[in-house]
Structure formats: structure tokens, C-alpha cells
Amino acid sequence: MPFPNALGKGMRGETNLEKRKILVIEDEKPIAEILKYGFEKEGFEVFCAGTGAEGLKSAEERQPNLVLLDWMLPDIAGVDVCRLLTERENVPILMLTARSNVEDKLYGLESGADDYVTKPFDLREVVARVHTILRRFEKVQESRRTEASCCSIAVSEEEHTVLRDGRPVDLTPKEFDLLLFFVKHPRQVFTRSALLDQIWGFDYLGDTRTVDIHIQRLRRKADLGEQLVTVFGVGYKYVP
């Protein structure tokens, strides 16, 4: 199979890639070497594996930013490696293969690959596709991080404060105690009676409706509608 063409000018510096890592899982050593050479020139740190098993182990150890994965490997089919990688790692995958029919391309994409390049390839195209995949992947990751940070709540027992998305939340002492108890016991389900005993004490004379009222206030004040979950017929739980 002919080698890919040499890397063209103008690709380097498109994004800041100095600390990014690429894992090349390719059993044809000349192809692996030219990919390694080309992407090292782009500023990537490149690791190579000649079998699927080596690639899976290296992915776990190296935590690459992207995987270049050959379809035909001597031990495990590339599509099976792709499935295993997507199950174990949050990493984009670019498949490399001599197969060119539409069915094979769809099969590769359905296995979890983000894109597909047919051999023999132009190295400039592979580099361009990697840049595109990483930009798209990182944009999605940033969106997820933003979404997660928008749903964050910080409770300080020492300072007796609650912050929601960085903004202070004004709670009564009992509301604070109830929220702190939930935060210390995530995903555990508590009955109303158990919460009364824990927060108000065994000698409290009120009824379980007190718990319901405080839960409603916490949901409203701290925007915890989706995190303070009602377990019907049982009680409540806090889901971070």
C-alpha cells in the first residue's frame, strides 16, 4: 500500500496542541511511523500500539485526547476495539481502513467512531480531520462542563453557608441542617419520620408535613427541584 503524502504546510498552530496526546493503533509499522512523525510535527505527543490489546491497555494508561484506529488488527477487529474504547474511555476515535464501501463506513461509525478515513490517505487530510474532531469534541465537553457548573451547589458546614452557582442562598437553620444532611448522604432514601428524627430530634411534637414544607422551600430557594427527589411511597433523596 502506498504511503500517505507528506504533511503540508499551514496546519501547525491551528490550535494549541502541545499537551494533547494521540494514540495510534496500527499494525502496519510504516503507516504507524509516518502518522507518529506527522503528528509529532504538529505538536502532539504520540503513542503507538500494534495490536488491539496493546491499544486498549495504552488508552487506559495514557488517556489520549484522540485515537487513530486501524480497522484490521491481528488480534481484535478494529470495530470491536472501537466499541470497547467507547465503553471505557471518553475519547474521540478516527478509523483508518482500506474498506471503502458505504456499509463498512456505516458499520464503523455505528461502532462508535467519530470519523472515517480510507487508505491510502493523504496525511494532510488526516491532520485536518483530527483538528475538526477535537474542536467538535472539546466544544461538547465544554458545554457539558458549563451545564454541570450551572447546577452546582456548595455547602460549608464550618461557615454555615450555601452557594448556588457561586451565589449565596439564604436558609433558615433547619433548612440548612436538612440540606447538609442530604449532602452528606447522597442518593440515600430517607423517610419523613427518619428526617424528623435526624433534624428535629426524637422529642419533636410536629408531624411529617414539616419535612414536606422544608423540602419545598429548599427546592425553591436553592433551585434543587431536580436534585431533591421524591421517592413516592417512601420519602426523599438527594441526587448530586
ROKOL-169574 format. One line per 3 residues: number of its first residue (from 0); their letters; for each residue x, y, z of N, C-alpha, C, O. Coordinates in steps of 0.02 Angstrom, whole numbers, plus 50000, padded with zeros to 5 digits. Example, Ala and Ser with C-alpha at 12.3 -4.5 7.8 and 13.67 -1.06 7.14 Angstrom:
0	as	50660:49716:50390:50615:49775:50390:50660:49835:50390:50712:49834:50423 | 50642:49888:50354:50684:49947:50357:50645:50002:50394:50670:50057:50402
//
This chain:
0	mpf	50042:49941:50000:50000:50000:50000:50044:50062:50000:50091:50065:50039 | 50031:50112:49958:50073:50171:49956:50068:50210:50020:50017:50211:50054 | 50124:50244:50036:50125:50286:50095:50081:50347:50084:50072:50368:50027
3	pna	50055:50376:50138:50020:50440:50132:50069:50494:50111:50130:50488:50121 | 50042:50548:50082:50085:50603:50061:50113:50639:50121:50088:50633:50177 | 50166:50675:50109:50199:50712:50164:50152:50766:50189:50108:50790:50154
6	lgk	50164:50786:50251:50123:50837:50283:50133:50904:50250:50189:50926:50239 | 50077:50937:50234:50081:51002:50203:50091:51057:50253:50081:51047:50313 | 50110:51117:50229:50121:51174:50272:50054:51206:50289:50004:51196:50254
9	gmr	50053:51244:50343:49995:51284:50359:49949:51252:50410:49903:51285:50434 | 49960:51188:50428:49915:51157:50477:49938:51171:50548:49896:51178:50593 | 50003:51174:50559:50027:51182:50627:50007:51250:50654:50005:51300:50618
12	get	49990:51250:50719:49972:51312:50750:49898:51329:50744:49876:51380:50770 | 49859:51286:50710:49787:51300:50704:49753:51300:50772:49710:51341:50785 | 49775:51254:50815:49752:51254:50884:49811:51238:50928:49863:51214:50903
15	nle	49806:51249:50992:49860:51237:51038:49861:51163:51057:49821:51141:51098 | 49906:51126:51026:49905:51054:51033:49964:51027:51074:49973:50966:51077 | 50004:51071:51105:50067:51049:51135:50058:50991:51185:50100:50946:51188
18	krk	50005:50993:51224:49998:50943:51276:49948:50888:51257:49934:50845:51298 | 49923:50889:51197:49875:50838:51177:49910:50774:51156:49966:50775:51130 | 49875:50719:51168:49905:50653:51153:49863:50615:51103:49801:50616:51106
21	ilv	49897:50582:51057:49864:50539:51008:49890:50468:51017:49950:50457:51024 | 49844:50421:51017:49862:50350:51017:49848:50322:50948:49792:50325:50923 | 49899:50293:50917:49893:50262:50852:49891:50187:50862:49941:50157:50884
24	ied	49835:50155:50845:49830:50082:50849:49831:50056:50778:49780:50056:50743 | 49889:50034:50756:49900:50016:50686:49955:49963:50683:50010:49973:50709 | 49939:49906:50650:49988:49852:50648:50038:49858:50590:50090:49824:50591
27	ekp	50025:49901:50541:50072:49912:50487:50121:49966:50509:50104:50025:50512 | 50182:49944:50525:50230:49989:50556:50246:50051:50514:50250:50105:50542 | 50255:50045:50447:50270:50106:50408:50215:50159:50414:50229:50219:50417
30	iae	50152:50138:50416:50097:50186:50422:50097:50216:50492:50088:50277:50500 | 50108:50174:50543:50111:50199:50611:50167:50250:50619:50159:50301:50652 | 50224:50237:50588:50281:50282:50594:50269:50349:50560:50289:50401:50586
33	ilk	50237:50347:50501:50225:50411:50467:50172:50452:50503:50175:50513:50503 | 50122:50418:50533:50073:50454:50573:50106:50484:50635:50092:50541:50653 | 50149:50446:50666:50185:50470:50725:50228:50530:50707:50227:50581:50742
36	ygf	50264:50525:50652:50307:50580:50629:50266:50642:50614:50283:50697:50636 | 50212:50634:50577:50171:50691:50557:50139:50726:50616:50139:50787:50620 | 50111:50688:50663:50076:50719:50719:50124:50746:50771:50107:50793:50807
39	eke	50183:50717:50777:50234:50747:50821:50255:50815:50794:50268:50861:50833 | 50259:50823:50728:50274:50887:50698:50218:50938:50713:50231:50998:50716 | 50158:50913:50722:50102:50956:50739:50100:50975:50812:50059:51016:50833
42	gfe	50145:50947:50852:50147:50963:50923:50114:50913:50969:50111:50924:51029 | 50089:50859:50941:50058:50807:50981:50111:50762:51013:50166:50756:50988 | 50092:50732:51069:50130:50676:51097:50097:50613:51069:50037:50604:51078
45	vfc	50135:50570:51037:50107:50513:51001:50131:50447:51030:50191:50438:51043 | 50084:50402:51041:50100:50334:51064:50073:50285:51012:50020:50296:50983 | 50109:50231:51002:50088:50181:50951:50078:50113:50984:50113:50094:51031
48	agt	50029:50077:50957:50015:50008:50978:50002:49967:50916:49968:49989:50870 | 50030:49905:50915:50024:49863:50856:49967:49813:50857:49953:49781:50807 | 49933:49807:50914:49877:49761:50920:49820:49794:50958:49829:49846:50989
51	gae	49761:49765:50953:49704:49792:50989:49713:49789:51064:49695:49837:51099 | 49740:49734:51089:49751:49726:51161:49799:49779:51187:49788:49809:51239 | 49854:49790:51149:49902:49841:51169:49870:49910:51168:49883:49951:51212
54	glk	49829:49921:51118:49796:49986:51111:49749:50000:51169:49747:50055:51195 | 49710:49950:51189:49663:49959:51245:49701:49973:51310:49680:50015:51349 | 49756:49937:51320:49796:49948:51380:49828:50018:51379:49829:50053:51430
57	sae	49853:50037:51321:49885:50103:51315:49835:50159:51324:49850:50210:51355 | 49774:50150:51298:49722:50201:51306:49705:50211:51380:49694:50268:51402 | 49704:50157:51418:49689:50162:51489:49745:50196:51526:49733:50237:51572
60	erq	49808:50180:51507:49865:50208:51542:49881:50279:51520:49898:50321:51562 | 49875:50294:51455:49897:50358:51428:49843:50411:51427:49858:50471:51427 | 49780:50391:51428:49724:50438:51425:49732:50487:51367:49738:50547:51378
63	pnl	49733:50462:51305:49744:50506:51247:49684:50552:51234:49628:50539:51257 | 49698:50606:51197:49645:50652:51177:49608:50626:51116:49551:50647:51102 | 49640:50581:51078:49609:50554:51017:49645:50488:50999:49704:50480:51013
66	vll	49607:50443:50969:49635:50379:50947:49628:50372:50872:49573:50381:50844 | 49684:50356:50838:49683:50337:50768:49684:50261:50766:49732:50230:50787 | 49630:50231:50741:49620:50159:50748:49613:50124:50681:49569:50141:50641
69	dwm	49657:50075:50669:49654:50035:50608:49597:49985:50613:49584:49956:50667 | 49563:49974:50558:49507:49926:50557:49533:49854:50564:49504:49814:50602 | 49586:49837:50527:49612:49769:50525:49671:49762:50572:49726:49786:50557
72	lpd	49661:49729:50628:49714:49717:50677:49724:49642:50684:49678:49603:50672 | 49784:49621:50705:49799:49548:50706:49762:49509:50760:49755:49448:50753 | 49739:49542:50812:49708:49504:50867:49634:49520:50877:49594:49475:50886
75	iag	49616:49583:50875:49547:49604:50887:49526:49649:50830:49563:49694:50810 | 49466:49638:50803:49442:49681:50749:49438:49753:50773:49420:49767:50830 | 49457:49800:50729:49457:49870:50747:49390:49894:50772:49387:49935:50818
78	vdv	49335:49870:50742:49269:49893:50764:49254:49869:50835:49219:49902:50873 | 49281:49810:50853:49271:49786:50922:49313:49827:50971:49291:49842:51026 | 49374:49845:50950:49415:49889:50991:49379:49956:51000:49379:49985:51054
81	crl	49349:49980:50946:49312:50043:50948:49256:50040:51000:49247:50086:51040 | 49218:49986:50998:49163:49978:51047:49189:49978:51118:49161:50010:51162 | 49243:49940:51130:49271:49936:51197:49298:50003:51220:49290:50021:51278
84	lte	49329:50040:51175:49355:50106:51193:49300:50154:51213:49305:50190:51262 | 49246:50153:51174:49191:50199:51188:49155:50180:51253:49124:50223:51285 | 49158:50117:51272:49128:50095:51335:49171:50116:51394:49146:50132:51448
87	ren	49238:50114:51384:49284:50125:51440:49309:50197:51445:49320:50222:51500 | 49319:50229:51388:49352:50294:51388:49308:50346:51353:49269:50331:51308 | 49314:50408:51375:49280:50464:51342:49330:50495:51294:49361:50547:51309
90	vpi	49338:50464:51235:49390:50485:51188:49363:50480:51117:49331:50430:51100 | 49375:50530:51075:49355:50525:51004:49399:50477:50966:49458:50469:50982 | 49371:50446:50914:49407:50394:50876:49400:50408:50801:49346:50420:50776
93	lml	49457:50406:50766:49459:50412:50693:49481:50345:50665:49537:50323:50677 | 49437:50312:50627:49452:50246:50599:49493:50253:50535:49481:50298:50494 | 49542:50209:50527:49583:50205:50467:49573:50136:50436:49583:50085:50470
96	tar	49554:50134:50373:49542:50068:50343:49547:50069:50268:49538:50121:50236 | 49561:50011:50240:49561:50003:50167:49491:49990:50140:49480:49993:50080 | 49443:49976:50184:49374:49964:50163:49342:50030:50142:49348:50081:50177
99	snv	49310:50030:50085:49284:50093:50059:49209:50092:50044:49181:50144:50026 | 49176:50035:50052:49105:50034:50036:49065:50067:50092:49087:50071:50149 | 49006:50091:50075:48964:50129:50121:48945:50088:50182:48942:50114:50238
102	edk	48930:50024:50172:48909:49981:50227:48962:49977:50281:48947:49981:50341 | 49025:49970:50260:49080:49966:50308:49089:50032:50345:49101:50033:50405 | 49082:50087:50308:49088:50152:50340:49035:50162:50393:49048:50184:50449
105	lyg	48973:50144:50376:48918:50150:50424:48929:50104:50484:48914:50123:50541 | 48955:50044:50470:48968:49997:50524:49019:50026:50573:49012:50020:50634 | 49072:50057:50545:49123:50087:50588:49095:50144:50629:49111:50150:50688
108	les	49055:50186:50598:49026:50243:50634:48977:50219:50687:48974:50248:50742 | 48938:50167:50672:48891:50141:50720:48927:50108:50779:48898:50100:50833 | 48989:50088:50768:49028:50057:50822:49056:50108:50871:49084:50090:50922
111	gad	49048:50172:50854:49071:50225:50899:49123:50271:50871:49143:50319:50905 | 49146:50259:50810:49196:50303:50780:49166:50372:50766:49107:50378:50750 | 49208:50423:50771:49185:50491:50757:49195:50510:50684:49160:50554:50658
114	dyv	49242:50477:50651:49253:50491:50580:49290:50431:50550:49307:50384:50585 | 49302:50434:50484:49324:50376:50446:49369:50401:50389:49349:50445:50351 | 49429:50373:50383:49474:50389:50328:49494:50325:50293:49513:50276:50325
117	tkp	49491:50326:50227:49508:50267:50187:49581:50267:50166:49608:50319:50145 | 49614:50210:50173:49682:50202:50149:49681:50188:50074:49634:50158:50048 | 49734:50211:50037:49788:50256:50058:49762:50327:50067:49718:50349:50029
120	fdl	49788:50362:50116:49762:50428:50132:49817:50480:50125:49877:50465:50124 | 49796:50542:50121:49841:50599:50123:49846:50621:50196:49796:50635:50228 | 49907:50625:50221:49917:50642:50291:49887:50710:50308:49864:50720:50364
123	rev	49886:50755:50260:49857:50821:50273:49782:50814:50288:49755:50851:50330 | 49749:50768:50254:49678:50757:50267:49668:50729:50337:49622:50749:50372 | 49710:50682:50357:49704:50652:50423:49713:50706:50477:49675:50709:50525
126	var	49764:50748:50468:49776:50802:50516:49716:50849:50519:49695:50868:50574 | 49690:50867:50461:49632:50912:50460:49572:50881:50495:49537:50915:50532 | 49561:50817:50484:49504:50784:50516:49514:50780:50592:49466:50787:50630
129	vht	49575:50769:50613:49590:50766:50685:49575:50834:50717:49545:50837:50770 | 49598:50888:50684:49583:50955:50710:49507:50965:50716:49484:50992:50767 | 49470:50945:50666:49398:50954:50665:49365:50914:50721:49321:50939:50756
132	ilr	49385:50850:50728:49356:50807:50779:49370:50836:50849:49325:50838:50891 | 49432:50858:50860:49449:50884:50926:49411:50948:50942:49389:50958:50998 | 49404:50992:50892:49366:51053:50904:49294:51037:50923:49266:51065:50970
135	rfe	49264:50990:50885:49195:50971:50899:49188:50937:50967:49142:50952:51005 | 49234:50891:50982:49232:50854:51045:49242:50901:51104:49205:50897:51154 | 49290:50947:51099:49304:50992:51154:49247:51042:51164:49234:51063:51220
138	kvq	49214:51061:51110:49157:51105:51116:49101:51071:51155:49069:51102:51198 | 49089:51007:51140:49038:50969:51176:49057:50962:51250:49015:50970:51294 | 49122:50946:51263:49145:50938:51332:49137:51003:51371:49116:51002:51429
141	esr	49154:51059:51339:49148:51123:51373:49075:51139:51388:49059:51166:51441 | 49031:51121:51341:48960:51131:51352:48936:51090:51412:48896:51114:51452 | 48961:51028:51418:48941:50986:51474:48968:51013:51540:48933:51012:51590
144	rte	49030:51039:51538:49059:51067:51600:49019:51129:51621:49006:51138:51681 | 49000:51170:51573:48961:51230:51588:48894:51210:51618:48871:51240:51667 | 48862:51160:51587:48797:51136:51612:48804:51110:51683:48761:51123:51726
147	asc	48858:51073:51697:48868:51045:51763:48881:51101:51814:48854:51099:51870 | 48922:51151:51795:48937:51204:51842:48875:51246:51856:48870:51276:51910 | 48829:51250:51808:48768:51288:51819:48721:51252:51867:48673:51282:51891
150	csi	48735:51189:51882:48693:51151:51927:48730:51135:51992:48712:51088:52026 | 48781:51175:52009:48823:51159:52066:48798:51194:52129:48773:51250:52127 | 48805:51159:52184:48788:51188:52249:48844:51171:52297:48868:51115:52300
153	avs	48864:51221:52336:48919:51212:52384:48892:51227:52454:48865:51280:52467 | 48901:51178:52499:48877:51185:52568:48938:51182:52614:48975:51132:52613 | 48948:51234:52654:49003:51235:52702:48976:51229:52772:48942:51274:52797
156	eee	48991:51173:52804:48968:51162:52872:49003:51209:52920:48972:51235:52967 | 49069:51220:52909:49108:51262:52954:49084:51335:52952:49077:51367:53004 | 49071:51361:52891:49050:51431:52884:48974:51439:52886:48948:51494:52888
159	htv	48940:51382:52885:48866:51382:52886:48839:51423:52828:48795:51466:52836 | 48865:51410:52768:48844:51446:52708:48826:51397:52653:48848:51340:52651 | 48784:51422:52607:48764:51383:52548:48772:51429:52487:48747:51485:52486
162	lrd	48806:51403:52436:48814:51440:52374:48783:51399:52318:48795:51339:52311 | 48743:51432:52277:48713:51401:52218:48740:51438:52157:48725:51496:52147 | 48780:51403:52117:48812:51434:52059:48852:51495:52079:48855:51545:52043
165	grp	48883:51491:52139:48925:51545:52163:48888:51600:52200:48919:51646:52225 | 48822:51596:52203:48782:51648:52236:48756:51622:52303:48734:51564:52307 | 48758:51664:52355:48735:51640:52421:48660:51626:52422:48621:51661:52390
168	vdl	48641:51575:52460:48571:51556:52469:48554:51567:52542:48587:51541:52587 | 48501:51605:52555:48480:51621:52623:48433:51567:52649:48376:51561:52625 | 48457:51528:52698:48416:51473:52725:48408:51483:52800:48450:51512:52833
171	tpk	48352:51457:52826:48343:51455:52898:48388:51401:52927:48413:51359:52889 | 48401:51401:52992:48443:51350:53022:48420:51278:53007:48461:51235:52992 | 48355:51266:53011:48331:51199:52999:48337:51181:52925:48352:51123:52908
174	efd	48325:51228:52880:48334:51216:52808:48407:51198:52794:48421:51153:52755 | 48452:51235:52826:48523:51220:52816:48540:51151:52842:48574:51112:52808 | 48517:51134:52902:48531:51068:52931:48505:51012:52886:48538:50961:52878
177	lll	48446:51022:52859:48416:50971:52816:48456:50963:52752:48470:50906:52731 | 48475:51019:52721:48516:51014:52660:48583:50983:52674:48606:50941:52635 | 48615:51002:52729:48680:50973:52746:48675:50898:52757:48719:50861:52736
180	ffv	48622:50876:52789:48612:50804:52799:48606:50768:52733:48636:50715:52723 | 48567:50795:52686:48560:50764:52620:48627:50762:52584:48645:50711:52554 | 48665:50817:52586:48729:50820:52550:48777:50768:52578:48817:50739:52541
183	khp	48774:50756:52644:48818:50707:52675:48797:50635:52660:48836:50588:52670 | 48735:50626:52636:48709:50559:52622:48679:50557:52552:48619:50544:52545 | 48720:50568:52501:48692:50571:52432:48663:50504:52411:48689:50451:52427
186	rqv	48607:50509:52375:48573:50452:52344:48542:50403:52394:48514:50353:52374 | 48546:50418:52458:48512:50375:52507:48441:50401:52518:48429:50461:52522 | 48394:50354:52522:48324:50372:52531:48308:50374:52605:48324:50327:52642
189	ftr	48275:50428:52626:48255:50435:52696:48180:50447:52700:48151:50485:52662 | 48148:50413:52748:48077:50426:52760:48069:50493:52794:48117:50521:52821 | 48008:50519:52794:47994:50583:52828:48007:50576:52903:48033:50622:52934
192	sal	47989:50519:52931:47999:50508:53003:48073:50508:53020:48094:50535:53071 | 48113:50475:52977:48185:50473:52989:48215:50543:52986:48259:50560:53026 | 48192:50583:52938:48217:50652:52933:48196:50694:52993:48234:50736:53017
195	ldq	48135:50684:53017:48113:50719:53077:48159:50702:53136:48180:50746:53174 | 48174:50638:53144:48217:50617:53199:48288:50646:53193:48317:50668:53243 | 48315:50646:53131:48383:50669:53121:48390:50745:53129:48439:50769:53158
198	iwg	48342:50783:53104:48348:50856:53102:48313:50890:53160:48339:50937:53188 | 48253:50866:53178:48214:50899:53230:48220:50865:53298:48206:50895:53350 | 48242:50802:53297:48251:50766:53360:48192:50722:53377:48137:50733:53353
201	fdy	48206:50673:53419:48155:50624:53437:48097:50654:53477:48041:50628:53475 | 48110:50708:53512:48058:50737:53554:48017:50790:53518:47976:50825:53550 | 48027:50798:53453:47989:50847:53415:47916:50826:53411:47901:50767:53398
204	lgd	47870:50873:53423:47799:50857:53427:47761:50868:53361:47703:50850:53356 | 47795:50897:53311:47761:50910:53248:47753:50846:53207:47775:50792:53227 | 47720:50853:53149:47709:50794:53107:47754:50797:53045:47793:50843:53036
207	trt	47748:50745:53003:47793:50738:52946:47782:50791:52893:47824:50800:52849 | 47727:50828:52896:47716:50881:52847:47769:50935:52854:47783:50971:52806 | 47799:50941:52912:47853:50988:52922:47910:50975:52873:47940:51021:52845
210	vdi	47925:50911:52863:47978:50892:52815:47958:50913:52745:47999:50942:52709 | 47897:50900:52725:47875:50918:52658:47882:50993:52645:47903:51014:52591 | 47863:51033:52695:47867:51105:52688:47939:51128:52679:47954:51171:52638
213	hiq	47985:51099:52719:48055:51118:52714:48086:51095:52648:48129:51130:52619 | 48065:51038:52623:48089:51014:52558:48067:51063:52503:48107:51081:52460 | 48005:51084:52506:47979:51131:52456:48018:51196:52458:48034:51225:52405
216	rlr	48034:51220:52518:48072:51283:52524:48143:51275:52497:48168:51320:52463 | 48175:51218:52511:48242:51206:52485:48242:51204:52409:48285:51232:52376 | 48193:51170:52382:48188:51167:52309:48181:51236:52278:48211:51251:52226
219	rka	48141:51278:52311:48130:51345:52283:48190:51391:52294:48213:51423:52247 | 48215:51393:52355:48269:51440:52372:48335:51422:52338:48371:51465:52314 | 48351:51356:52337:48416:51334:52311:48411:51302:52242:48460:51273:52217
222	dlg	48352:51308:52212:48342:51281:52144:48362:51207:52142:48402:51187:52100 | 48333:51168:52187:48350:51097:52193:48293:51052:52170:48286:50995:52194 | 48253:51077:52124:48195:51039:52102:48212:50971:52073:48175:50923:52081
225	eql	48270:50967:52039:48289:50903:52007:48337:50863:52050:48353:50806:52033 | 48360:50891:52106:48410:50857:52147:48381:50830:52212:48403:50779:52238 | 48331:50865:52239:48294:50837:52296:48235:50798:52269:48183:50827:52251
228	vtv	48243:50733:52265:48197:50690:52229:48148:50658:52277:48166:50633:52330 | 48084:50660:52258:48033:50624:52295:48031:50551:52274:48024:50536:52215 | 48039:50506:52322:48032:50434:52309:47962:50415:52334:47951:50407:52394
231	fgv	47917:50408:52287:47846:50401:52305:47835:50340:52350:47859:50285:52336 | 47797:50352:52403:47780:50299:52449:47834:50287:52501:47825:50246:52546 | 47891:50323:52495:47947:50312:52543:47968:50377:52575:47958:50387:52635
234	gyk	47997:50423:52536:48021:50485:52564:48059:50526:52513:48034:50539:52458 | 48121:50547:52531:48160:50590:52488:48233:50567:52485:48258:50531:52529 | 48266:50587:52430:48338:50576:52425:48369:50634:52386:48335:50669:52348
237	yvp	48434:50645:52398:48471:50698:52364:48516:50666:52311:48555:50621:52326 | 48509:50689:52249:48549:50662:52194:48595:50718:52169:48571:50764:52136 | 48660:50715:52182:48706:50768:52160:48705:50776:52084:48740:50819:52057
//
